[in-house]
Amino acid sequence: MKKILFALPLLFAMLLAACDASVDDKQPGASVTAEELTNSFELVAQSEGNNNITVKLSPARYVKVYSADNDALLAEGTNPTFQVTPPITEMRVYITTINQDGSITKSDVKSIMVSEYTDLPAIYEQIFGLENGEYGTTVWTWDDTLTRYWGNGSWGSDTTPSWWGAPDGASIDEQCEGKGMPDDGIGAWFSLSLTGVETSRGETGSVKVSDETAVAGWGVGTMTFSGTVPLLGVLPNDGNQRCYSYQIIQADGEHLVLAAQSLSNTSEGWFFCFKRIER
């Protein structure tokens, strides 16, 4: 009888250890390897080539999904989804998961090709146009219906040049000549499409659009160029250096107003007002 009573506390301790999560966490096999994590997920498009992607996991686990190109967090959860935006045509991602012991496992990179873009923010239709479900190409030139279609003003509040600019107070042709962009004056143009940017100065590049804004309640999105810039896309008070990132202040399909923040004076913005034309 005494032997049985003596054994009961030991049995009770063993049961507690078996139910103790801290003990379980330290058992072999509690952490997933990079190979296991890589093999556990696949990238599945809404339809072949579509830009809306689901990360399918087997077995199910909580993961974070990152862009392999810039380490930006794209999504997280047990059934994460994310959207690829133009001009990306190959999306490369990796996932991470946290193990029971607090360590993090990172997978290898997987990629998926994208050739069709759907369900994009409304700003895309306003910038590129949409016809029969397809985004197109829009062409822009200076909006000469305005008193000033280029110049400076208050960053974060103004919607057109309010301090100084062209044509009221300056000649756009002279400004373009003096800033090393002589072909960007009257009659110049640039085109925007998902596949790229063309300019009348002979340069080409690409553009990325989002509905993210730098100042709450001001503007409707962000436009980032690569390889080229819009007409007279320089910062005059910063050595006329080219500017590649702009806030979209207005975009209604027929008018486009961009704003760039000065580097030396963050309260100053440079405004670029365009109208749509046919070519």
N, C-alpha and C positions, 0 to 999 in steps of 0.2 A: 504493500500500500504506500509506504514511504517513497519507494522508487518511482511510483507513478506520479506522486505529488511533486517530487523533485524534477521530473522531466517536463512538467507543464510549463514552468516559466521559460525554459529553453525553447520549447515549441512555440510559445507566444512570441518570443523575440524573433524567431525565424520568420513567423508570419508577418510581423511588422516590417522586417527588412524586405520581404518580398513585395510589400505594398508601398514601400517608400520610393517616391519618384526620384529622389536624389541618388538612391542606390541603382535604380533602373538606368538612369542616365549614364552611369559609368560602365554599364555592361558592354561587352564587345558587340559591334554591329549597330550601335545606336546612331552613328554618324554615316551619312551617305557620301560616297566617293564622287569625285568629279566625273568619272566615267558613268557611274550609275545615274547621276543627275542629268548628264547629257543625253543618255539613252531614254530618259523618262519623259522627254517632252518633244513635241513637234509643232511646227508653225502651220496653221491651217487658215487659208484665205476664205472669205465669204463665198467667193466663186473663183475660178481659175484666173490668176493674175490680179485679183481685186486687192485694194489697199486696206481693207478692214480685216485684221488678223486676230485669230484666237490662239492662245498658247494651250494646247491640249496636254494634260499631264496624266501619266499612269506609272505608278500609283499617284493618287491625289495628294498634294502637299502645298503648303503656302510658299509662294516664291515671289521674287521681285524680278522684273524684266527690264533689261538695260540695252541701250543702243551700243553696239560694239565700236562705233565710230567716234562717239564723244562721251560715252558713259552716262548719258542722260537716262533718268528713270522713266520708262514708258508706261508701266502698269505693275500692279501687284495683286495677289490674291490666289485663290485655288482654281480659278477659271479666268485668268486675266485676258483682256482684249486691248488692242491698241490700233491706232490708225496711222498709216504711212501717208505723208503729204508730199506733193511735188516739190522739187524735181527728182526726188529719190526714186530709183527704179530697182535697186537691190537693197533690201533691208537686212542688216546683219545684227543679230542680237545674241545675248547670253543671259542666263538666269542665275540667281543665287537663292540659297535656302539656308535657314539657320537650324543647326542641329540641336539635339536635346542638351548637349553640354555647353551650348552657347557659341560654338565655333560656326563659321560660315563656309559653305562649300559653293564654289563657282564653277559653272559648266563651261564646256567649250562653246565656240561660236557656231551658230547656225544661221542660214540666210534664206530669204525667199524673194523671188522676183515679182515686181509689180508693174503692170501695164495698163491697169484700169483704175480710175479714181472716182469713187462715189461717196455720197453722204458727207462731202466736205462742208466746212462752214460757209455761210452765205456770202462772205467776203470774196470767195473765189469766183462766184458768178458775177459779182460787181466789177471785179478786176479783169477777168478773162472772157466774160460773156458765156452764155450757155444756150445752145441750140440743139434741139432734138436729143437732149440728155448728154451732149458732148461739149466740153469746154473748148473755146476757140482761141483766136488771136485778136487782140485789140491794139490799135495804133493811137499814139498820143502826141500832141504838139502843144505849144504854149497857148494858154487860154487868153487870147487877146481881147476878150469881152470884158475883162476885169481892169480896174484902174491900175493895179499892180499884180502881176502874175509871177513875179520873182522878187525876193528880197527878205529882209529880216523882220522879226517881231518877237513877242514874248513866248518863250517856250512853256508849254503846258496850259496856255490859255487862248492865245490868238489862233485864228483859223485861216488867215491870209496875212501877207506882209503888212505890218502896220507902222513900222518905223521908217523904212526907206526901201526903194527898189525900183524895178523897171515894169512898165515904161515910164511911169510917173517918177521923175527924179533921176532917172538913169536910162541909158540906151542898152537894150539887151544885147545887141550886136557888139557894142563896145565892151560890155562886161565879159562876154564870151571870148572875145579877142584877147582882152587883158588877162584873162585867167587861163589861157592856154587851151581853150576849147573853141576855136574860131568857127567851127561848123555847127555849133549848137544854137545859133540865133534864130531869127525869123525864118520859118519854113522848115526848121529841123523837126525830127520826129524820132520816136522809139516805139518798138512793139513788144508786147508782153504775151507770152503763152506758156503752157505747162512745159513745153519742150525747149524754151529758151527765150533770150532777149536779143533783138536786133536794133541797131541804131543807124541813123543817117550818117553818122561820122565814120561808119564802117566797122565798128566794134560789135562783137557778139558776146553773150554770156548767159547766165541763168538767173532766175529769181525765185525766192521762196516767200510765201505769204502766210500769215497767221492772223487770228483775231485777238491776239494778245496786245495789250496796250501798256505803254510806259507810265502814263499818268491816268489815274482813275477818273472816268467821266470825260476824258478828252481823247478824241480820235476813235477809230474803229478797228485798228489793227497795226501790224508791223510788216514792212516789206524790206527784204534783204537781198541785195544784188551780189553776184559773183562774176568776176571777169570784166564787167563794165558797170557804168552808172547811168542814171537818167540824164536828161538835158541839164547841162551846167551843174552836174552833181559834185560840187566842191564846197568846202567851208572857207569862205573868203577871209575870215579873221583868224584862221588857223593855217596860214601859209598856202591857201588854195589846195590843200590836200583833198584827195578824192574821198567821198563819203559813200559807204555801201549800205548803211542801215538807216531806215526812215520810218517815222510814224505815218500811218495812213490817216489823215485828218478827215477826208471826204472821199467817198467812192460810191457813185450811184449809177455806174454804167456809162455815163456821158461825161462826167467830170471826175478828175482825180487830183487831190491835193495831198502832197507829201511834205513832211517837216523833218529837218535834221537838226540835232542839238549841237551847238558850238562846244568845242572842247575847252577853250580858254575862258569862256563865260557861259556857264550852264543855264543862265536865265535867258540866253539868246537862242532863238531858233531861226533857221533859214527855211523859207517856204517856197514850194515849187507847185505852180497851179497849171494843170493841163486840161485840155478838152479832147474828146475822142474824134478821130477823123477816119475816113475810108481811104484806102490806098489800092 
